[in-house]
Amino acid sequence: MSKPDYRTRLLAQYVSTHTSVSGALAGLERRRPYLDRLVRDHFPADRQAAILDLGCGHGAILWAATRAGYANLQGVDASPEQVAAALQIGVKGVRLGDLDAALATTPDASQDVVILFDLLHYFTPQRQFDIADQVHRVLRPGGRWIVHVPNGEALFGARMRYWDYLATGAFTRASIDQLMRGCGFAEVRCFEDTPVVHGAASAARWVVWKLVRSLARVVLAAETGETDAIFSQLLLAVAVKAG
């Protein structure tokens, strides 16, 4: 009998084989400032908004959204270990499932937010387009698609591009905008993953980041004459479906 393909094998033991994933479980509270900012800045005001997190992992974003009062939450992940971890830490609404199947069974215009956090870059360009089309279909007019991906123009962009054996690529502001607008989204905004100030240590990181970023802008200007770029290893993109 032949062995399952490499993706199936790694997803079956995703927590136990990837140190950053197992570490994230232990560091959920440490990530809270970033997650709280994500929810505060990019979720709709309505706490009853329908939110679908595809590839939700152990449910970190759902955990933060629940703490913020959101009640209509669903999460789907293909890793049994990740789903088990979500149940273990008390995150509700997470189920084992395939992204394509989850989207296919989601009714048209039924969601206010769809999230693909650290997931879209695991697929080929054709699959990315197919996923984007499906996300556009299931979102209500004015609904938001929140995407977090490796940033190809970052100072250490290759670090996150090759962080996971299953990943296949990276994005820039230009390429994620091209994909989203090409699939019908009316507005696309990209954001840098800057440090969130919540104490002395994070404030120091923020100051150092600003200094390093300023130097990077000088280097970019020297080569291209431009100064505007996203320099963090990962970028956040938020696309809005036309109302």
PyRosetta script that sets phi, psi and omega in degrees:
from pyrosetta import init, pose_from_sequence

init()
pose = pose_from_sequence("MSKPDYRTRLLAQYVSTHTSVSGALAGLERRRPYLDRLVRDHFPADRQAAILDLGCGHGAILWAATRAGYANLQGVDASPEQVAAALQIGVKGVRLGDLDAALATTPDASQDVVILFDLLHYFTPQRQFDIADQVHRVLRPGGRWIVHVPNGEALFGARMRYWDYLATGAFTRASIDQLMRGCGFAEVRCFEDTPVVHGAASAARWVVWKLVRSLARVVLAAETGETDAIFSQLLLAVAVKAG")
pose.set_psi(1, 131.2)
pose.set_omega(1, -178.0)
pose.set_phi(2, -74.5)
pose.set_psi(2, 152.5)
pose.set_omega(2, 178.6)
pose.set_phi(3, -75.7)
pose.set_psi(3, 153.8)
pose.set_omega(3, 173.3)
pose.set_phi(4, -60.9)
pose.set_psi(4, 159.4)
pose.set_omega(4, 179.3)
pose.set_phi(5, -67.1)
pose.set_psi(5, 166.4)
pose.set_omega(5, -172.1)
pose.set_phi(6, -61.8)
pose.set_psi(6, -34.5)
pose.set_omega(6, -179.4)
pose.set_phi(7, -65.6)
pose.set_psi(7, -45.1)
pose.set_omega(7, 178.9)
pose.set_phi(8, -61.7)
pose.set_psi(8, -41.8)
pose.set_omega(8, -179.1)
pose.set_phi(9, -65.2)
pose.set_psi(9, -43.1)
pose.set_omega(9, -178.5)
pose.set_phi(10, -72.7)
pose.set_psi(10, -37.7)
pose.set_omega(10, 178.8)
pose.set_phi(11, -64.5)
pose.set_psi(11, -32.7)
pose.set_omega(11, 179.7)
pose.set_phi(12, -65.8)
pose.set_psi(12, -24.3)
pose.set_omega(12, -178.9)
pose.set_phi(13, -131.7)
pose.set_psi(13, 42.4)
pose.set_omega(13, -170.5)
pose.set_phi(14, -67.4)
pose.set_psi(14, -38.0)
pose.set_omega(14, 179.5)
pose.set_phi(15, -72.6)
pose.set_psi(15, -43.7)
pose.set_omega(15, -174.4)
pose.set_phi(16, -75.4)
pose.set_psi(16, -18.6)
pose.set_omega(16, -178.9)
pose.set_phi(17, -103.3)
pose.set_psi(17, -8.2)
pose.set_omega(17, -176.3)
pose.set_phi(18, -122.0)
pose.set_psi(18, 109.8)
pose.set_omega(18, -173.1)
pose.set_phi(19, -62.6)
pose.set_psi(19, -34.1)
pose.set_omega(19, -178.8)
pose.set_phi(20, -69.2)
pose.set_psi(20, -29.9)
pose.set_omega(20, 178.6)
pose.set_phi(21, -72.8)
pose.set_psi(21, -47.3)
pose.set_omega(21, 178.3)
pose.set_phi(22, -63.2)
pose.set_psi(22, -35.6)
pose.set_omega(22, 177.3)
pose.set_phi(23, -67.6)
pose.set_psi(23, -33.8)
pose.set_omega(23, 179.1)
pose.set_phi(24, -65.0)
pose.set_psi(24, -33.9)
pose.set_omega(24, 177.6)
pose.set_phi(25, -61.9)
pose.set_psi(25, -43.1)
pose.set_omega(25, -179.5)
pose.set_phi(26, -72.9)
pose.set_psi(26, -23.5)
pose.set_omega(26, -173.9)
pose.set_phi(27, -106.4)
pose.set_psi(27, 27.7)
pose.set_omega(27, -177.3)
pose.set_phi(28, -60.1)
pose.set_psi(28, -43.9)
pose.set_omega(28, 179.8)
pose.set_phi(29, -65.5)
pose.set_psi(29, -35.7)
pose.set_omega(29, 179.2)
pose.set_phi(30, -65.0)
pose.set_psi(30, -30.4)
pose.set_omega(30, 179.8)
pose.set_phi(31, -83.5)
pose.set_psi(31, -5.0)
pose.set_omega(31, -172.9)
pose.set_phi(32, -55.7)
pose.set_psi(32, -43.4)
pose.set_omega(32, -179.4)
pose.set_phi(33, -58.0)
pose.set_psi(33, -42.1)
pose.set_omega(33, 179.2)
pose.set_phi(34, -67.1)
pose.set_psi(34, -46.0)
pose.set_omega(34, -178.6)
pose.set_phi(35, -63.8)
pose.set_psi(35, -40.8)
pose.set_omega(35, 178.3)
pose.set_phi(36, -62.4)
pose.set_psi(36, -39.4)
pose.set_omega(36, 177.8)
pose.set_phi(37, -65.4)
pose.set_psi(37, -41.6)
pose.set_omega(37, 178.2)
pose.set_phi(38, -57.5)
pose.set_psi(38, -48.9)
pose.set_omega(38, -179.2)
pose.set_phi(39, -66.3)
pose.set_psi(39, -45.3)
pose.set_omega(39, -177.7)
pose.set_phi(40, -62.8)
pose.set_psi(40, -41.6)
pose.set_omega(40, -172.9)
pose.set_phi(41, -86.1)
pose.set_psi(41, -25.1)
pose.set_omega(41, -168.4)
pose.set_phi(42, -127.4)
pose.set_psi(42, -3.2)
pose.set_omega(42, 175.0)
pose.set_phi(43, -91.5)
pose.set_psi(43, 151.6)
pose.set_omega(43, 176.7)
pose.set_phi(44, -66.6)
pose.set_psi(44, 159.3)
pose.set_omega(44, -178.6)
pose.set_phi(45, -68.1)
pose.set_psi(45, -30.8)
pose.set_omega(45, -177.7)
pose.set_phi(46, -68.5)
pose.set_psi(46, 114.8)
pose.set_omega(46, -178.9)
pose.set_phi(47, -71.2)
pose.set_psi(47, -8.7)
pose.set_omega(47, 176.2)
pose.set_phi(48, -98.1)
pose.set_psi(48, 7.0)
pose.set_omega(48, 179.4)
pose.set_phi(49, -58.3)
pose.set_psi(49, 140.5)
pose.set_omega(49, 178.7)
pose.set_phi(50, -80.2)
pose.set_psi(50, 119.4)
pose.set_omega(50, -174.7)
pose.set_phi(51, -125.0)
pose.set_psi(51, 126.5)
pose.set_omega(51, -179.3)
pose.set_phi(52, -119.6)
pose.set_psi(52, 118.5)
pose.set_omega(52, -179.6)
pose.set_phi(53, -106.1)
pose.set_psi(53, 107.7)
pose.set_omega(53, -178.5)
pose.set_phi(54, -93.7)
pose.set_psi(54, 128.8)
pose.set_omega(54, -172.4)
pose.set_phi(55, 70.1)
pose.set_psi(55, 46.3)
pose.set_omega(55, -170.9)
pose.set_phi(56, -74.5)
pose.set_psi(56, -7.6)
pose.set_omega(56, -178.2)
pose.set_phi(57, 62.2)
pose.set_psi(57, -134.0)
pose.set_omega(57, 179.3)
pose.set_phi(58, -88.0)
pose.set_psi(58, 12.4)
pose.set_omega(58, 170.8)
pose.set_phi(59, 85.4)
pose.set_psi(59, 30.3)
pose.set_omega(59, -176.5)
pose.set_phi(60, -61.1)
pose.set_psi(60, -44.0)
pose.set_omega(60, -179.5)
pose.set_phi(61, -68.3)
pose.set_psi(61, -39.9)
pose.set_omega(61, 177.0)
pose.set_phi(62, -63.1)
pose.set_psi(62, -36.9)
pose.set_omega(62, 176.5)
pose.set_phi(63, -59.5)
pose.set_psi(63, -47.0)
pose.set_omega(63, 179.5)
pose.set_phi(64, -67.8)
pose.set_psi(64, -39.3)
pose.set_omega(64, -179.8)
pose.set_phi(65, -66.2)
pose.set_psi(65, -39.0)
pose.set_omega(65, 177.2)
pose.set_phi(66, -61.9)
pose.set_psi(66, -42.3)
pose.set_omega(66, 178.1)
pose.set_phi(67, -62.4)
pose.set_psi(67, -29.3)
pose.set_omega(67, -179.9)
pose.set_phi(68, -85.9)
pose.set_psi(68, -0.7)
pose.set_omega(68, 175.3)
pose.set_phi(69, 101.7)
pose.set_psi(69, 2.6)
pose.set_omega(69, 178.2)
pose.set_phi(70, -75.3)
pose.set_psi(70, 137.9)
pose.set_omega(70, -171.3)
pose.set_phi(71, -119.8)
pose.set_psi(71, -18.6)
pose.set_omega(71, -174.9)
pose.set_phi(72, -105.2)
pose.set_psi(72, 74.5)
pose.set_omega(72, -170.7)
pose.set_phi(73, -119.2)
pose.set_psi(73, 137.8)
pose.set_omega(73, 172.6)
pose.set_phi(74, -132.9)
pose.set_psi(74, 142.8)
pose.set_omega(74, 175.0)
pose.set_phi(75, -134.6)
pose.set_psi(75, 140.5)
pose.set_omega(75, 179.6)
pose.set_phi(76, -130.4)
pose.set_psi(76, 134.9)
pose.set_omega(76, 175.6)
pose.set_phi(77, -144.8)
pose.set_psi(77, 148.2)
pose.set_omega(77, -176.2)
pose.set_phi(78, -89.2)
pose.set_psi(78, -3.9)
pose.set_omega(78, -178.3)
pose.set_phi(79, -99.3)
pose.set_psi(79, 116.7)
pose.set_omega(79, 177.8)
pose.set_phi(80, -58.2)
pose.set_psi(80, -36.3)
pose.set_omega(80, 179.9)
pose.set_phi(81, -66.6)
pose.set_psi(81, -38.5)
pose.set_omega(81, 178.5)
pose.set_phi(82, -66.2)
pose.set_psi(82, -43.6)
pose.set_omega(82, 179.1)
pose.set_phi(83, -63.8)
pose.set_psi(83, -41.9)
pose.set_omega(83, 177.3)
pose.set_phi(84, -62.4)
pose.set_psi(84, -38.2)
pose.set_omega(84, 178.6)
pose.set_phi(85, -65.2)
pose.set_psi(85, -39.4)
pose.set_omega(85, 178.0)
pose.set_phi(86, -60.7)
pose.set_psi(86, -44.4)
pose.set_omega(86, 178.2)
pose.set_phi(87, -63.8)
pose.set_psi(87, -38.3)
pose.set_omega(87, -178.0)
pose.set_phi(88, -63.9)
pose.set_psi(88, -38.3)
pose.set_omega(88, -178.6)
pose.set_phi(89, -92.8)
pose.set_psi(89, 5.2)
pose.set_omega(89, 171.9)
pose.set_phi(90, 87.4)
pose.set_psi(90, 18.0)
pose.set_omega(90, 177.4)
pose.set_phi(91, -83.0)
pose.set_psi(91, 123.0)
pose.set_omega(91, -177.2)
pose.set_phi(92, -93.7)
pose.set_psi(92, 155.8)
pose.set_omega(92, 174.6)
pose.set_phi(93, 87.9)
pose.set_psi(93, 6.3)
pose.set_omega(93, -179.7)
pose.set_phi(94, -95.9)
pose.set_psi(94, 130.5)
pose.set_omega(94, 178.7)
pose.set_phi(95, -133.0)
pose.set_psi(95, 157.0)
pose.set_omega(95, 176.9)
pose.set_phi(96, -78.3)
pose.set_psi(96, 131.1)
pose.set_omega(96, 179.6)
pose.set_phi(97, -178.9)
pose.set_psi(97, 167.7)
pose.set_omega(97, 179.5)
pose.set_phi(98, -92.3)
pose.set_psi(98, 140.3)
pose.set_omega(98, -178.3)
pose.set_phi(99, -58.4)
pose.set_psi(99, -47.9)
pose.set_omega(99, -177.5)
pose.set_phi(100, -62.2)
pose.set_psi(100, -43.3)
pose.set_omega(100, 179.9)
pose.set_phi(101, -65.7)
pose.set_psi(101, -39.3)
pose.set_omega(101, 179.7)
pose.set_phi(102, -63.1)
pose.set_psi(102, -43.3)
pose.set_omega(102, 178.6)
pose.set_phi(103, -68.1)
pose.set_psi(103, -41.2)
pose.set_omega(103, -176.9)
pose.set_phi(104, -62.2)
pose.set_psi(104, -30.9)
pose.set_omega(104, -178.1)
pose.set_phi(105, -94.8)
pose.set_psi(105, 3.1)
pose.set_omega(105, 177.6)
pose.set_phi(106, -90.4)
pose.set_psi(106, 125.4)
pose.set_omega(106, -176.3)
pose.set_phi(107, -63.5)
pose.set_psi(107, 156.6)
pose.set_omega(107, 175.9)
pose.set_phi(108, -57.6)
pose.set_psi(108, 142.6)
pose.set_omega(108, 172.3)
pose.set_phi(109, 47.7)
pose.set_psi(109, 46.0)
pose.set_omega(109, -176.9)
pose.set_phi(110, -112.1)
pose.set_psi(110, -9.9)
pose.set_omega(110, -174.0)
pose.set_phi(111, -117.5)
pose.set_psi(111, 144.0)
pose.set_omega(111, 174.9)
pose.set_phi(112, -91.6)
pose.set_psi(112, -29.8)
pose.set_omega(112, 179.1)
pose.set_phi(113, -141.9)
pose.set_psi(113, 134.1)
pose.set_omega(113, 168.6)
pose.set_phi(114, -122.0)
pose.set_psi(114, 132.1)
pose.set_omega(114, -176.4)
pose.set_phi(115, -116.7)
pose.set_psi(115, 131.5)
pose.set_omega(115, 166.7)
pose.set_phi(116, -125.6)
pose.set_psi(116, 94.4)
pose.set_omega(116, -173.8)
pose.set_phi(117, -102.3)
pose.set_psi(117, 114.8)
pose.set_omega(117, -178.1)
pose.set_phi(118, 57.5)
pose.set_psi(118, 47.9)
pose.set_omega(118, -176.9)
pose.set_phi(119, -137.9)
pose.set_psi(119, -39.0)
pose.set_omega(119, -171.0)
pose.set_phi(120, -59.2)
pose.set_psi(120, -31.4)
pose.set_omega(120, -177.5)
pose.set_phi(121, -76.1)
pose.set_psi(121, 3.8)
pose.set_omega(121, 177.0)
pose.set_phi(122, -87.5)
pose.set_psi(122, -3.1)
pose.set_omega(122, -172.4)
pose.set_phi(123, -118.3)
pose.set_psi(123, 159.9)
pose.set_omega(123, 176.2)
pose.set_phi(124, -69.8)
pose.set_psi(124, 161.3)
pose.set_omega(124, 178.2)
pose.set_phi(125, -54.4)
pose.set_psi(125, -40.1)
pose.set_omega(125, 179.0)
pose.set_phi(126, -64.1)
pose.set_psi(126, -42.5)
pose.set_omega(126, 177.6)
pose.set_phi(127, -64.7)
pose.set_psi(127, -37.2)
pose.set_omega(127, 178.1)
pose.set_phi(128, -61.5)
pose.set_psi(128, -42.3)
pose.set_omega(128, 177.6)
pose.set_phi(129, -64.8)
pose.set_psi(129, -41.4)
pose.set_omega(129, 179.6)
pose.set_phi(130, -63.6)
pose.set_psi(130, -42.1)
pose.set_omega(130, 178.6)
pose.set_phi(131, -64.1)
pose.set_psi(131, -44.6)
pose.set_omega(131, 179.7)
pose.set_phi(132, -60.4)
pose.set_psi(132, -41.0)
pose.set_omega(132, 177.5)
pose.set_phi(133, -61.5)
pose.set_psi(133, -42.8)
pose.set_omega(133, -179.8)
pose.set_phi(134, -67.6)
pose.set_psi(134, -40.5)
pose.set_omega(134, 176.9)
pose.set_phi(135, -61.6)
pose.set_psi(135, -44.3)
pose.set_omega(135, 178.1)
pose.set_phi(136, -59.1)
pose.set_psi(136, -39.4)
pose.set_omega(136, -179.4)
pose.set_phi(137, -64.1)
pose.set_psi(137, -43.9)
pose.set_omega(137, -172.1)
pose.set_phi(138, -82.4)
pose.set_psi(138, -14.9)
pose.set_omega(138, 179.3)
pose.set_phi(139, -78.7)
pose.set_psi(139, 144.5)
pose.set_omega(139, 171.2)
pose.set_phi(140, -74.1)
pose.set_psi(140, 157.7)
pose.set_omega(140, 172.5)
pose.set_phi(141, -54.8)
pose.set_psi(141, 131.7)
pose.set_omega(141, -174.7)
pose.set_phi(142, 85.7)
pose.set_psi(142, -4.1)
pose.set_omega(142, 179.5)
pose.set_phi(143, -70.0)
pose.set_psi(143, 159.3)
pose.set_omega(143, -173.6)
pose.set_phi(144, -116.7)
pose.set_psi(144, 137.9)
pose.set_omega(144, 171.9)
pose.set_phi(145, -108.9)
pose.set_psi(145, 116.4)
pose.set_omega(145, -178.2)
pose.set_phi(146, -105.2)
pose.set_psi(146, 121.9)
pose.set_omega(146, -174.8)
pose.set_phi(147, -128.0)
pose.set_psi(147, 136.8)
pose.set_omega(147, 176.7)
pose.set_phi(148, -126.1)
pose.set_psi(148, 123.2)
pose.set_omega(148, -172.9)
pose.set_phi(149, -143.6)
pose.set_psi(149, 159.5)
pose.set_omega(149, 171.7)
pose.set_phi(150, -59.0)
pose.set_psi(150, 141.5)
pose.set_omega(150, -176.6)
pose.set_phi(151, -102.0)
pose.set_psi(151, 112.7)
pose.set_omega(151, -176.0)
pose.set_phi(152, -68.2)
pose.set_psi(152, -19.0)
pose.set_omega(152, 179.7)
pose.set_phi(153, -98.6)
pose.set_psi(153, 11.0)
pose.set_omega(153, -178.4)
pose.set_phi(154, -74.5)
pose.set_psi(154, 160.9)
pose.set_omega(154, 176.8)
pose.set_phi(155, -60.6)
pose.set_psi(155, -38.9)
pose.set_omega(155, 178.1)
pose.set_phi(156, -119.6)
pose.set_psi(156, 44.6)
pose.set_omega(156, -175.6)
pose.set_phi(157, -58.7)
pose.set_psi(157, -37.5)
pose.set_omega(157, -178.3)
pose.set_phi(158, -66.6)
pose.set_psi(158, -24.7)
pose.set_omega(158, -179.0)
pose.set_phi(159, -60.3)
pose.set_psi(159, -47.9)
pose.set_omega(159, -179.7)
pose.set_phi(160, -81.2)
pose.set_psi(160, -27.7)
pose.set_omega(160, 176.1)
pose.set_phi(161, -59.8)
pose.set_psi(161, -37.8)
pose.set_omega(161, -177.2)
pose.set_phi(162, -108.5)
pose.set_psi(162, 19.9)
pose.set_omega(162, -177.7)
pose.set_phi(163, -69.7)
pose.set_psi(163, -29.9)
pose.set_omega(163, -175.7)
pose.set_phi(164, -124.9)
pose.set_psi(164, 130.7)
pose.set_omega(164, -178.9)
pose.set_phi(165, -58.9)
pose.set_psi(165, -29.3)
pose.set_omega(165, -176.1)
pose.set_phi(166, -80.3)
pose.set_psi(166, -15.9)
pose.set_omega(166, -176.5)
pose.set_phi(167, -71.4)
pose.set_psi(167, 154.1)
pose.set_omega(167, -176.3)
pose.set_phi(168, -124.8)
pose.set_psi(168, -6.7)
pose.set_omega(168, -176.8)
pose.set_phi(169, -174.3)
pose.set_psi(169, -167.8)
pose.set_omega(169, 178.6)
pose.set_phi(170, -146.7)
pose.set_psi(170, 173.7)
pose.set_omega(170, -179.9)
pose.set_phi(171, -129.4)
pose.set_psi(171, 166.1)
pose.set_omega(171, 163.9)
pose.set_phi(172, -123.2)
pose.set_psi(172, 173.5)
pose.set_omega(172, 175.2)
pose.set_phi(173, -55.0)
pose.set_psi(173, -41.9)
pose.set_omega(173, -176.2)
pose.set_phi(174, -66.3)
pose.set_psi(174, -43.2)
pose.set_omega(174, -175.0)
pose.set_phi(175, -74.5)
pose.set_psi(175, -36.4)
pose.set_omega(175, 178.4)
pose.set_phi(176, -70.0)
pose.set_psi(176, -35.3)
pose.set_omega(176, 176.0)
pose.set_phi(177, -64.4)
pose.set_psi(177, -42.4)
pose.set_omega(177, 179.7)
pose.set_phi(178, -60.8)
pose.set_psi(178, -45.1)
pose.set_omega(178, 179.5)
pose.set_phi(179, -63.1)
pose.set_psi(179, -49.6)
pose.set_omega(179, -174.0)
pose.set_phi(180, -66.6)
pose.set_psi(180, -44.9)
pose.set_omega(180, 178.8)
pose.set_phi(181, -68.5)
pose.set_psi(181, -33.0)
pose.set_omega(181, 178.3)
pose.set_phi(182, -65.6)
pose.set_psi(182, -20.0)
pose.set_omega(182, 179.4)
pose.set_phi(183, -106.2)
pose.set_psi(183, 16.5)
pose.set_omega(183, 168.8)
pose.set_phi(184, 101.0)
pose.set_psi(184, 0.6)
pose.set_omega(184, 179.7)
pose.set_phi(185, -75.9)
pose.set_psi(185, 139.3)
pose.set_omega(185, -171.1)
pose.set_phi(186, -88.8)
pose.set_psi(186, -26.8)
pose.set_omega(186, -176.1)
pose.set_phi(187, -139.4)
pose.set_psi(187, 132.9)
pose.set_omega(187, 178.3)
pose.set_phi(188, -133.1)
pose.set_psi(188, 126.7)
pose.set_omega(188, 175.8)
pose.set_phi(189, -126.4)
pose.set_psi(189, 140.4)
pose.set_omega(189, 179.9)
pose.set_phi(190, -117.5)
pose.set_psi(190, 145.2)
pose.set_omega(190, -174.4)
pose.set_phi(191, -132.9)
pose.set_psi(191, 145.9)
pose.set_omega(191, 177.2)
pose.set_phi(192, -83.0)
pose.set_psi(192, 146.1)
pose.set_omega(192, 175.2)
pose.set_phi(193, -85.4)
pose.set_psi(193, 74.5)
pose.set_omega(193, 179.6)
pose.set_phi(194, -79.6)
pose.set_psi(194, 154.7)
pose.set_omega(194, 175.7)
pose.set_phi(195, -59.2)
pose.set_psi(195, 142.9)
pose.set_omega(195, 177.8)
pose.set_phi(196, -96.5)
pose.set_psi(196, 120.1)
pose.set_omega(196, -177.4)
pose.set_phi(197, -77.2)
pose.set_psi(197, 119.3)
pose.set_omega(197, 177.7)
pose.set_phi(198, -145.5)
pose.set_psi(198, 18.9)
pose.set_omega(198, -179.9)
pose.set_phi(199, 169.7)
pose.set_psi(199, -178.4)
pose.set_omega(199, -175.8)
pose.set_phi(200, -63.9)
pose.set_psi(200, -44.9)
pose.set_omega(200, -177.5)
pose.set_phi(201, -63.8)
pose.set_psi(201, -44.8)
pose.set_omega(201, -179.7)
pose.set_phi(202, -69.2)
pose.set_psi(202, -31.9)
pose.set_omega(202, 176.0)
pose.set_phi(203, -64.8)
pose.set_psi(203, -40.2)
pose.set_omega(203, 177.5)
pose.set_phi(204, -64.6)
pose.set_psi(204, -41.5)
pose.set_omega(204, 177.0)
pose.set_phi(205, -61.2)
pose.set_psi(205, -41.5)
pose.set_omega(205, -179.2)
pose.set_phi(206, -61.7)
pose.set_psi(206, -43.3)
pose.set_omega(206, -179.7)
pose.set_phi(207, -64.5)
pose.set_psi(207, -46.2)
pose.set_omega(207, 179.0)
pose.set_phi(208, -61.8)
pose.set_psi(208, -41.9)
pose.set_omega(208, 179.1)
pose.set_phi(209, -59.7)
pose.set_psi(209, -43.0)
pose.set_omega(209, 180.0)
pose.set_phi(210, -63.0)
pose.set_psi(210, -38.7)
pose.set_omega(210, 178.4)
pose.set_phi(211, -66.1)
pose.set_psi(211, -46.9)
pose.set_omega(211, 179.5)
pose.set_phi(212, -63.4)
pose.set_psi(212, -40.1)
pose.set_omega(212, -179.9)
pose.set_phi(213, -64.1)
pose.set_psi(213, -38.9)
pose.set_omega(213, 178.6)
pose.set_phi(214, -63.1)
pose.set_psi(214, -41.3)
pose.set_omega(214, 177.8)
pose.set_phi(215, -65.0)
pose.set_psi(215, -41.0)
pose.set_omega(215, 179.0)
pose.set_phi(216, -62.6)
pose.set_psi(216, -37.1)
pose.set_omega(216, 178.1)
pose.set_phi(217, -65.2)
pose.set_psi(217, -36.0)
pose.set_omega(217, 177.7)
pose.set_phi(218, -64.6)
pose.set_psi(218, -44.7)
pose.set_omega(218, 179.8)
pose.set_phi(219, -62.8)
pose.set_psi(219, -43.7)
pose.set_omega(219, 178.9)
pose.set_phi(220, -62.6)
pose.set_psi(220, -41.6)
pose.set_omega(220, 179.6)
pose.set_phi(221, -64.1)
pose.set_psi(221, -37.1)
pose.set_omega(221, 179.9)
pose.set_phi(222, -64.2)
pose.set_psi(222, -34.8)
pose.set_omega(222, -178.3)
pose.set_phi(223, -85.1)
pose.set_psi(223, -40.9)
pose.set_omega(223, -169.2)
pose.set_phi(224, -118.5)
pose.set_psi(224, -15.4)
pose.set_omega(224, -173.4)
pose.set_phi(225, 82.7)
pose.set_psi(225, 0.1)
pose.set_omega(225, 179.6)
pose.set_phi(226, -105.9)
pose.set_psi(226, 156.6)
pose.set_omega(226, 178.4)
pose.set_phi(227, -127.3)
pose.set_psi(227, -10.4)
pose.set_omega(227, -174.2)
pose.set_phi(228, -92.1)
pose.set_psi(228, 121.4)
pose.set_omega(228, 178.2)
pose.set_phi(229, -161.7)
pose.set_psi(229, 163.7)
pose.set_omega(229, 170.2)
pose.set_phi(230, -103.4)
pose.set_psi(230, 119.9)
pose.set_omega(230, -171.9)
pose.set_phi(231, -104.1)
pose.set_psi(231, -7.6)
pose.set_omega(231, -179.9)
pose.set_phi(232, -72.5)
pose.set_psi(232, 155.6)
pose.set_omega(232, -177.0)
pose.set_phi(233, -62.4)
pose.set_psi(233, -28.4)
pose.set_omega(233, 178.9)
pose.set_phi(234, -125.6)
pose.set_psi(234, 151.5)
pose.set_omega(234, 176.1)
pose.set_phi(235, -126.5)
pose.set_psi(235, 153.3)
pose.set_omega(235, 176.5)
pose.set_phi(236, -109.9)
pose.set_psi(236, 128.5)
pose.set_omega(236, 176.5)
pose.set_phi(237, -118.6)
pose.set_psi(237, 135.2)
pose.set_omega(237, 178.0)
pose.set_phi(238, -124.2)
pose.set_psi(238, 117.0)
pose.set_omega(238, 179.9)
pose.set_phi(239, -110.1)
pose.set_psi(239, 144.3)
pose.set_omega(239, -178.3)
pose.set_phi(240, -117.8)
pose.set_psi(240, 132.5)
pose.set_omega(240, 175.0)
pose.set_phi(241, -77.9)
pose.set_psi(241, 137.0)
pose.set_omega(241, -178.2)
pose.set_phi(242, -57.6)
pose.set_psi(242, 139.7)
pose.set_omega(242, -179.3)
pose.set_phi(243, -79.2)
pose.dump_pdb("model.pdb")
